[in-house]
């Protein structure tokens, strides 16, 4: 199943993002991440994250979020997880 994970950074949290980025990327590499990257505000500054994660079920997606170094460090003010249906997908 594919899940869209959408996290919004807390205000003034760039230092948290920068300090935990390497651990976050290493963590992401251990999962079937289809797409991932920072969200940018109108000024081009990082303000959140969007991840498309292929995983077994919603419980597994929630476990992924719970283990993410970004979340553990308190980066996000809000995280949403939604199952996603592939309709338009490059290469398919």
Buried (B, 14 or more C-beta within 10 A) or exposed (E): EBBBBBBBBEEEBEEBBEEBBEBBEEBBEEBEBBEBEBBEEEEEEBBBBEBBBBBEEEEBBBEBBEEBBBBEBEBBEEBEBEEBEEEEEEEE
